[in-house]
Amino acid sequence: MSIILFIIILGALILVHELGHFIAAKRAGVRVDEFGIGFPPRLWKKKVGETVYSINAFPVGGFVKIFGEDPSEESLKGKDSSRSLTHKKRIVQAWIIAAGVVFNLLFAWLLVSFGFMVGLPYSADDSINGARVQNPSLTITQVVPLSPAKIAGLKGGDIIMRLSSGADNLSNPKVETTQKFIASHEEIELAFIRGAEEKTVVMRGIDGAIDGRRAIGISMDIVGTLKLPIHEALYMGMKTTASITAAMAVGILEFFKNIFIGQADLKDISGPVGIVGIVSDASTLGFIHLLSLTAIISINLVIINLLPFPALDGGRLLFLLIEAIKRSPIKPAVANATNGIGFLILIAFMVFITFNDVMKLIQW
């Protein structure tokens, strides 16, 4: 089921991305040869005007064939070359190339906004909206890898109900009281709710783990549900999307900086196999958590796609910038070869990350 959910989420995000390119190209008068749902082989096609609309066998996202996206003799000098992407002004080309990530960002905004309309998990400690949070409870927000909590099976989103150790009990726990209880007992029994199911785990804390005190490796916050009217939800969705995008951009850039200086930790990243596990965790917590995860993945795709690397949208935008600076186009053979090499590197990197995910599962 988790794999199916992952395919649906990834397919929807790719389709939204390609729809952005498609609409921008159509509006700019660029010839679009095909807009496909899924990937070939084709199951069905219909030509409307100059564009073929197709449904394909592999239901993961879609694609759009824009005339002149990969420069060729026909797109440069053929009879329809005036409608080629390469013959449009560079600002128009840039918009068509960037439209995919713009649509992904808008999609994330709409998902987060919808979440606030129906009720989204939100910190009760927020100084502005904390008082409006309903049903606040102590929630695990992060679990440290290889920690006692991780080994015991705790996950982000679990709601802590009570703690006990021998004759000592802690009900209605708060962040500080829970930290003190864990620090003062060698072995604890922790009752929590995940989705609609209540579970119990027993674990031992690690002495001196945090600021000299015993800890089990979790971050916590008082989290409830924030439900807003439409106009406030749209505004809060925009703010939240912008905040997540900025934080994620800093994190990704920091990761690539660490790669160059040899300090990157590959445990921090996940490929398709790892994301399937994350989707599984989110689905057990409920629809809203799955919705939030979809928005986060969409934002992640925005940032990754904007990296100035060949074969990515950011690489194509970089080529346009170079052409604008040198006031002449890059030779098609050079552009196509560079994008081809970039694509192969991306595939190799994805294979490596997938292998890393599998090894983490084996070790676990």
C-alpha positions as CSV (number, residue, x, y, z in Angstrom):
1,M,0.0,0.0,0.0
2,S,2.9,2.4,0.8
3,I,4.4,1.8,-2.6
4,I,1.1,2.6,-4.3
5,L,0.7,5.8,-2.2
6,F,4.3,6.8,-3.1
7,I,3.6,6.2,-6.8
8,I,0.4,8.3,-6.6
9,I,2.1,11.2,-4.8
10,L,5.2,11.2,-7.1
11,G,2.9,10.9,-10.2
12,A,0.8,13.8,-9.1
13,L,3.8,16.0,-8.4
14,I,5.4,15.2,-11.8
15,L,2.1,15.8,-13.6
16,V,1.7,19.2,-11.9
17,H,5.3,20.1,-12.9
18,E,4.8,19.1,-16.5
19,L,1.4,20.9,-16.6
20,G,3.3,24.1,-15.7
21,H,5.6,23.7,-18.7
22,F,2.7,22.8,-20.9
23,I,0.5,25.8,-20.0
24,A,3.4,28.3,-20.2
25,A,4.5,27.0,-23.6
26,K,0.9,27.1,-25.0
27,R,0.4,30.6,-23.7
28,A,3.7,31.7,-25.3
29,G,2.8,30.3,-28.7
30,V,5.4,27.6,-28.6
31,R,4.5,24.4,-30.4
32,V,3.7,21.5,-28.0
33,D,4.0,18.2,-29.7
34,E,2.7,15.9,-27.0
35,F,1.4,16.0,-23.4
36,G,1.4,12.5,-21.9
37,I,0.0,11.1,-18.7
38,G,2.3,8.3,-17.5
39,F,5.3,7.1,-19.6
40,P,5.3,5.0,-22.8
41,P,4.4,2.6,-24.2
42,R,1.2,4.4,-25.2
43,L,-2.2,2.9,-24.3
44,W,-4.3,5.7,-25.9
45,K,-3.7,8.9,-27.9
46,K,-5.7,11.6,-29.4
47,K,-4.5,14.6,-31.5
48,V,-6.2,17.9,-30.8
49,G,-4.9,20.6,-33.0
50,E,-1.1,20.2,-33.2
51,T,-0.8,18.4,-29.8
52,V,-1.0,14.7,-29.2
53,Y,-2.6,13.9,-25.8
54,S,-1.7,10.4,-24.6
55,I,-2.3,8.0,-21.8
56,N,0.7,5.7,-21.2
57,A,1.4,2.3,-19.5
58,F,3.6,3.4,-16.6
59,P,1.4,5.6,-14.4
60,V,4.1,7.7,-12.8
61,G,3.6,11.4,-13.6
62,G,3.8,12.5,-17.2
63,F,5.8,14.4,-19.7
64,V,5.5,17.2,-22.3
65,K,7.4,17.5,-25.6
66,I,8.0,21.1,-26.4
67,F,9.3,21.9,-29.9
68,G,12.9,23.1,-29.6
69,E,13.4,22.1,-26.0
70,D,16.4,20.0,-27.2
71,P,17.7,22.1,-30.2
72,S,17.8,20.4,-33.5
73,E,18.1,21.4,-37.2
74,E,14.3,21.4,-37.6
75,S,13.7,23.6,-34.6
76,L,16.4,26.0,-35.6
77,K,15.8,26.3,-39.4
78,G,12.7,24.3,-40.2
79,K,9.4,25.6,-41.5
80,D,7.9,25.9,-38.0
81,S,11.1,27.2,-36.4
82,S,9.5,30.5,-35.5
83,R,7.3,28.5,-33.0
84,S,10.4,26.8,-31.5
85,L,11.3,27.4,-27.9
86,T,14.8,28.4,-29.0
87,H,13.4,31.2,-31.2
88,K,11.5,32.8,-28.4
89,K,12.9,35.7,-26.3
90,R,15.1,34.5,-23.5
91,I,12.7,35.9,-20.9
92,V,9.9,33.8,-22.4
93,Q,12.2,30.7,-22.5
94,A,13.1,31.3,-18.9
95,W,9.4,31.5,-17.9
96,I,8.5,28.3,-19.7
97,I,11.4,26.4,-18.1
98,A,10.7,27.8,-14.7
99,A,6.9,27.3,-14.9
100,G,7.2,23.6,-13.8
101,V,8.8,24.5,-10.4
102,V,6.3,27.5,-10.1
103,F,3.4,25.1,-10.4
104,N,5.0,22.7,-7.8
105,L,5.4,25.6,-5.4
106,L,1.8,26.7,-6.0
107,F,0.6,23.2,-5.5
108,A,2.4,22.9,-2.2
109,W,0.8,26.2,-1.1
110,L,-2.7,24.9,-2.0
111,L,-2.0,21.7,-0.1
112,V,-0.8,23.4,3.0
113,S,-3.7,26.0,2.8
114,F,-6.2,23.1,2.4
115,G,-4.6,21.5,5.5
116,F,-5.3,24.6,7.5
117,M,-8.9,24.7,6.3
118,V,-9.6,21.2,7.6
119,G,-7.2,21.3,10.5
120,L,-3.4,21.0,10.4
121,P,-1.0,19.9,13.2
122,Y,0.4,23.1,14.8
123,S,2.5,24.0,17.8
124,A,0.5,25.3,20.8
125,D,3.6,27.3,21.8
126,D,3.3,29.6,18.8
127,S,2.9,33.2,20.2
128,I,0.4,34.2,17.5
129,N,-1.9,31.3,16.8
130,G,-1.1,29.0,19.8
131,A,-4.2,30.0,21.7
132,R,-6.3,28.9,18.7
133,V,-4.9,25.3,18.6
134,Q,-7.4,22.7,19.6
135,N,-6.7,19.5,21.5
136,P,-3.0,20.1,22.3
137,S,-1.0,17.2,23.4
138,L,2.7,16.2,23.8
139,T,3.9,15.0,20.4
140,I,7.2,13.6,19.3
141,T,8.5,15.8,16.5
142,Q,11.8,14.1,15.8
143,V,13.6,10.8,16.7
144,V,17.4,10.7,16.6
145,P,18.8,7.8,14.5
146,L,20.2,4.8,16.5
147,S,18.8,6.3,19.7
148,P,16.9,4.2,22.3
149,A,13.6,5.8,21.0
150,K,14.4,4.8,17.4
151,I,15.3,1.3,18.4
152,A,12.1,1.0,20.4
153,G,10.1,2.0,17.3
154,L,9.0,5.6,18.2
155,K,8.3,7.9,15.3
156,G,7.6,11.6,14.7
157,G,3.9,12.3,15.2
158,D,3.5,9.8,18.0
159,I,1.5,11.4,20.9
160,I,2.9,10.7,24.4
161,M,0.1,9.8,26.8
162,R,2.0,8.8,30.0
163,L,5.3,7.6,31.4
164,S,6.0,5.2,34.2
165,S,8.9,3.6,36.0
166,G,8.3,1.3,39.0
167,A,5.9,3.1,41.3
168,D,6.4,6.5,39.6
169,N,3.9,7.7,37.0
170,L,3.6,10.8,34.9
171,S,0.2,11.6,33.4
172,N,-0.7,14.6,31.3
173,P,3.0,15.1,30.4
174,K,4.6,18.3,29.2
175,V,8.0,18.8,27.6
176,E,9.9,19.8,30.7
177,T,8.2,17.3,33.0
178,T,8.9,14.5,30.5
179,Q,12.5,15.4,30.2
180,K,12.9,15.4,34.0
181,F,11.1,12.1,34.3
182,I,13.4,10.5,31.7
183,A,16.5,12.0,33.2
184,S,15.7,10.7,36.7
185,H,14.8,7.1,35.8
186,E,17.0,4.4,34.2
187,E,14.2,2.5,32.6
188,I,10.9,3.9,31.6
189,E,7.6,2.6,30.1
190,L,6.1,5.0,27.6
191,A,2.5,4.9,26.4
192,F,1.7,6.7,23.1
193,I,-0.9,7.0,20.4
194,R,-0.1,6.5,16.8
195,G,-3.1,7.1,14.5
196,A,-6.0,5.5,16.4
197,E,-3.9,2.9,18.2
198,E,-2.4,3.1,21.6
199,K,1.0,1.3,22.1
200,T,3.5,0.9,24.9
201,V,7.3,0.6,24.7
202,V,10.0,0.1,27.4
203,M,13.5,1.6,27.0
204,R,16.5,2.7,28.8
205,G,17.9,6.2,28.4
206,I,21.5,7.1,27.6
207,D,23.4,8.8,30.5
208,G,24.8,12.2,29.7
209,A,23.2,12.2,26.2
210,I,22.0,15.8,26.3
211,D,23.6,18.5,28.5
212,G,24.8,15.9,30.9
213,R,21.4,14.3,31.6
214,R,19.9,11.0,30.6
215,A,17.8,11.1,27.4
216,I,16.1,8.7,24.9
217,G,16.7,10.7,21.7
218,I,13.5,12.5,20.9
219,S,12.4,16.1,20.3
220,M,9.0,17.1,21.6
221,D,6.4,19.9,21.4
222,I,2.9,20.5,22.5
223,V,1.0,20.1,19.2
224,G,-2.7,20.3,18.4
225,T,-4.9,21.1,15.4
226,L,-5.2,24.6,13.9
227,K,-8.2,25.1,11.8
228,L,-8.7,28.4,9.9
229,P,-11.2,30.1,7.7
230,I,-10.4,30.1,4.0
231,H,-8.8,33.6,3.7
232,E,-6.6,33.0,6.8
233,A,-5.8,29.5,5.7
234,L,-4.5,30.8,2.3
235,Y,-2.4,33.4,4.0
236,M,-1.0,31.0,6.6
237,G,-0.4,28.5,3.9
238,M,1.6,31.0,1.9
239,K,3.7,31.9,5.0
240,T,4.3,28.3,6.0
241,T,5.2,27.3,2.4
242,A,7.7,30.2,2.2
243,S,9.2,29.3,5.6
244,I,9.6,25.6,4.7
245,T,11.1,26.5,1.3
246,A,13.6,28.8,2.8
247,A,14.6,26.3,5.5
248,M,14.8,23.5,3.0
249,A,16.9,25.5,0.6
250,V,19.4,26.3,3.3
251,G,19.6,22.7,4.3
252,I,20.1,21.4,0.8
253,L,22.7,24.0,0.0
254,E,24.5,23.2,3.3
255,F,24.5,19.5,2.3
256,F,26.1,20.2,-1.0
257,K,28.6,22.4,0.6
258,N,29.5,19.5,2.9
259,I,29.9,17.3,-0.1
260,F,32.6,19.6,-1.5
261,I,34.5,19.7,1.8
262,G,34.1,16.0,2.4
263,Q,31.8,16.2,5.5
264,A,28.5,15.2,4.0
265,D,26.6,12.5,5.9
266,L,24.6,10.3,3.4
267,K,22.4,9.1,6.2
268,D,20.7,12.5,6.0
269,I,19.2,11.9,2.5
270,S,16.7,9.4,1.2
271,G,15.9,8.1,-2.3
272,P,12.7,6.4,-3.5
273,V,13.1,3.4,-1.1
274,G,13.6,5.7,1.9
275,I,10.7,7.9,0.9
276,V,8.4,4.9,0.6
277,G,9.1,4.3,4.3
278,I,8.4,8.0,5.2
279,V,5.1,7.8,3.2
280,S,4.2,4.6,5.2
281,D,4.8,6.5,8.5
282,A,2.8,9.5,7.4
283,S,-0.1,7.3,6.2
284,T,-0.4,5.6,9.6
285,L,-0.8,9.1,11.2
286,G,-3.7,10.1,8.9
287,F,-4.6,11.9,5.8
288,I,-3.5,15.4,6.9
289,H,0.1,14.1,7.6
290,L,0.2,12.5,4.2
291,L,-1.0,15.8,2.7
292,S,1.7,17.7,4.5
293,L,4.3,15.2,3.4
294,T,3.2,15.7,-0.2
295,A,3.6,19.5,0.1
296,I,7.1,19.0,1.6
297,I,8.1,16.7,-1.3
298,S,6.8,19.2,-3.8
299,I,8.9,21.9,-2.3
300,N,11.9,19.6,-2.2
301,L,11.4,19.0,-6.0
302,V,11.3,22.8,-6.5
303,I,14.7,23.4,-4.9
304,I,16.4,20.3,-6.4
305,N,15.1,21.3,-9.9
306,L,16.4,24.8,-9.5
307,L,20.0,23.7,-8.8
308,P,22.2,24.9,-11.7
309,F,23.1,21.4,-12.9
310,P,22.7,20.1,-16.5
311,A,19.4,18.3,-17.3
312,L,17.6,20.1,-14.4
313,D,15.5,23.2,-15.0
314,G,18.2,25.2,-13.1
315,G,20.8,24.0,-15.5
316,R,18.7,25.1,-18.5
317,L,18.2,28.5,-16.8
318,L,22.0,28.7,-16.3
319,F,22.5,28.1,-20.1
320,L,20.1,31.0,-20.8
321,L,22.0,33.2,-18.5
322,I,25.3,32.3,-20.2
323,E,23.7,33.0,-23.6
324,A,22.5,36.4,-22.4
325,I,25.9,37.3,-21.1
326,K,27.8,36.3,-24.2
327,R,25.0,37.5,-26.5
328,S,24.9,34.3,-28.6
329,P,23.4,30.9,-28.3
330,I,25.2,27.9,-27.0
331,K,25.9,25.4,-29.8
332,P,23.0,22.8,-29.8
333,A,25.5,19.9,-29.9
334,V,27.2,21.3,-26.7
335,A,23.9,21.9,-24.9
336,N,22.5,18.5,-25.8
337,A,25.7,16.6,-24.9
338,T,26.0,18.5,-21.6
339,N,22.3,17.8,-20.7
340,G,22.8,14.1,-21.6
341,I,25.9,13.8,-19.4
342,G,24.1,15.5,-16.6
343,F,21.2,13.1,-16.9
344,L,23.5,10.1,-16.7
345,I,25.1,11.5,-13.6
346,L,21.7,12.1,-12.0
347,I,20.7,8.5,-12.8
348,A,23.9,7.2,-11.3
349,F,23.4,9.4,-8.2
350,M,19.8,8.1,-7.8
351,V,21.1,4.5,-8.1
352,F,23.7,5.2,-5.4
353,I,21.1,6.7,-3.1
354,T,18.7,3.8,-3.6
355,F,21.5,1.4,-2.8
356,N,22.3,3.4,0.3
357,D,18.6,3.2,1.3
358,V,18.6,-0.5,0.9
359,M,21.7,-0.9,3.0
360,K,20.2,1.2,5.8
361,L,17.2,-1.2,5.7
362,I,19.4,-4.2,5.9
363,Q,21.4,-2.7,8.8
364,W,18.2,-1.8,10.6
